[in-house]
Amino acid sequence: MGILNLTPDSFFKESRVKTEEYSILKAAEKMISEGADFLDLGGYSTRPGAEDISPDEEMKRVVPAIEWVKKNFPEILISVDTFRSEVAKEAVDSGSDLINDISAGCLDPNMLLTVSKLGVPYIAMHMKGTPQNMQSQTDYSDLIPEILSYFAQKLEHFRKLGIKDVFIDPGFGFAKTREQNFDLLRDLKSFRVLGLPVLVGVSRKSMIYKTLQISPSEALNGTTALNMFALLQGANILRVHDVKEAKETITLFEQLYT
């Protein structure tokens, strides 16, 4: 899954794409040519302490981009990275195939009903709080069991609403310390008990660049190392800024284990 950030303040500066047709299509074409299976388009920055923007502003950024990408690359699967139901609906109406929600329905009471009505696959992530305050909510009595319990409750709710195609994302960097992120990755196999595809997004995140004492722009090698470990622990989808390197990692993993 290639990341197309349609925001001016994404934590990884090089991933920001200008919200104009040429820039978006150029970035999309590059990722598709490098082997992306999905493109994840987001108009709301979810980095720690990110600025809150209005739903209208988010839609202005993401809806035209989805339309442009779908028109020019109809074969590519598009996910919209949003926690707002109105943005999700407009995005799906414009061509998005999936909804990728960092809050798993916690930040918008209408999101899950919207997903159910739209009938599209849903990526549910674990997070506490909001992007503005999540880094102050990192207290857990037992990290892995608490996150598993969170997903178990969510999945029961999803089933009642008729939401069938669900992916889970443990939420690396969201309401978790650097040490907790590594604990989560180390025990990723625990999520197999849920019986659902697992998405891992560690690309160029602070758990890498702060550990190595480098910048996000220098964190590709560390990202590749952790992506391979994630695959070994059962990850099904890698959400990345650098598609070529991730695709090569997957190819080598498959050569070793299939």
N, C-alpha and C positions, 0 to 999 in steps of 0.2 A: 504494500500500500504506500503509494507516493504521497507526500504531504505538499499541498499547494496552499500556502499561507497568504490570504488576501487581507492581511493586516499590516499596519505600519510599525507595529511594535512587538513582533514575534521575538522570542529570546535569541534565536539564531538569525542574525541579520541577513546572511546570504540566502535564507529561505524565503524572504519576503518578496512577493510578486506584486508589481504595480497592477492596480485594478483597471487595466486597459486591455482591449481584446488581443492586440499583438503580443504583449508580454505574457499573458495567461496562456495563449495557445502555444507560444514558443516553449514555455516551461512544461506544459502538458505533453507536447510532442516529444520533448527530450526524455521525460520519464517513461512514456509509452514505448519509445524506441529502445529504451534500456531494459524493458521487460516488466513494467508495472502491470499488475492485475487489477488494481483499484487506484483511483485518485481520490484523495480526501481533501475536500475544499472547505475551508473555514474562514469566516469573516469576523470572528471574535477571538481576540488573543486570550489564551487561558494560562499564560505564564504567571508565576506568583506575583501578586500585586498589580496585575494588569488593569488598565483603565476599563471601566464599565461603559458600554456604548448602547444606544437605543436599538430596539428591534428593527426600526426602519433603516438605520445606518447599516446594520448587519446585512439586511436583505439587499440594500444597494450594492454592497460589496460582493455578495455570494450568488445571487440569483442570475444576473447577466452572465457571470463566469460559467455557471453550470450550463446555461443555454449555449454559449459559444463552444464549450468543450464537447457537449453532446452532439451538436450539429456537425462539428469537424471530425470528431472521433466517436462515432456512434457505437463502436464495439466495446469501448472501455466502460467499466463499472465505476460509477461515481458515488461516493458517500458525502453527505453534508455533515460537517462537524458543528453541531449546534445543540444547545439545551433548551431552545425556545420552540414551542409547538408551532407558532405562526410562521417562523422561519423554515421549520422542517416541512410544513405543508407546501409553502411556496416553492421550496427547493425540489420536492418530489414532483410537484406539478410541472416544474421546469425541466425535469429529466433526471434528477437524482435517483439512484437505485437503492440506497441504504441511508439510514440515519445513524450517526455516530454521536452519542450523547454522553458527555463527561459526567453527568449527574445521575444517569439511569432513572430519570424522571423525577428527581428530588427538587429540582429548581423551577419546575413549571408543572403545576397540577394538571394541566391539560395534555402534557406530552404523551403519556402512555395511551390515552384514549385516541389521540391523533395517530399514533403509530398503528394502533389496532385497526382504525378505520382505513388507513392508507394501505395496510397489508404488505409493507416492505420489511426486509430484514433490519434488525436493530442491534447496534453495538452498545452495550451497557457497561459503563465504567464505574469503578469504585472511587469515591471521593467523599470527604467530609467538608462541610462548609461551602464556600464559594472560592473562585480564583483569587478574590481580594483578601480572604482571611484564612485560607486552607492551611497555610504553613504554621498557624498557631494551634492547629487541631491535630496534633500528631501523637496524642496519648492513646495507647492501646494496652489493655491488660494482657492480651495474647494476639499478636498481629494476624497470623494466618487464620486461626479459627474465627476471629471476628469478621474478617473479610469473606470467608466462606459462608458464614451465617448471613451476612449482608446479601450475598448473591442468592442463597437458598430462599430467603424471604422474597427477594425481588422476582425470582423465577416463578414462585408460586403465584404471585400477583400477575405476572405476565401471562401465565397459562389461563388464569381466570378471565383475562381480557381477550384471549385468543391470539396473543402475540407468539408466533411459532418459531420463526427463524431468528435465533438470538446468538450473538457472539459476546464473550465476556472479556473485559480489559481490566486487569488488576489495578491499573492507575499508577504507574510509576511516576513519582514526583508530585503526586496530588495528595496532600495531607499525609506525607510520609517524610521522615528524615532520610538523610543519605544512607545511614546504616540500615534503616527499615527497607529501603529500596533493594539493597543487596540481600537482605533476609528474604524478601519477597521473590527475587529472582532465583535464589538458591533453592527455594521450596516451591517453585512453579508447578512441579508435578502434582502437588496437592490439589490443584484445580481440576485435574482429570476426573475427580469424583463427581463433578457437575455434569459431565458428559456433553460438554459444548465446546465449540472451537474457541481457542484463546488467542487474543490479539496482544502483542507486546510492543510497546512504544518507549524505547529507551534512547532513541536517536539523538545524539549530541547533548543529552541532558546533563544536569549538574552532578548527578551521581558519577558521571564519567569525568567531566572536565575539572570538577573540584577535587576529586580523588587524585587525578594526575597533575593537578595544579597547572592547567593549561586553559585556553579559551575554547568556547563552543566551535569556533572555526577550525580548531586543531584536534577536534574530538572524533574524527572519522575512524581512525584506527581502533580506538577504544570502543566505538559503537559496533564495529565489525566483530570484535572479540566477544562482546556481550550478546550480540545477535546470534552468534554460533552457539553460545552457551544456552540461550533461550530456546533455540531449536532442539538442542539436546534434552532440555527439560520439558519438551512437549508443546512449544509455541506453534500455532498454526498460521498466523499472519504476523508479518513484521511491518510495522508502520515506521517509515523512514524518510529522511530528507534525501538520501543518496541511494537511488534505486539500483544503479549498476553494481555497486559494491554489495548491496544486500542480495541481489539476484545471484551473483557469483557465490556468495556464502551459502545460499540455498542449494545451488547446483552441486557444490562440493559436499554439503551435508547429505544430499540425496545419493551421491555417488558412494559415500561411505556406508549409508544405512539402509539403502533400498536395493 
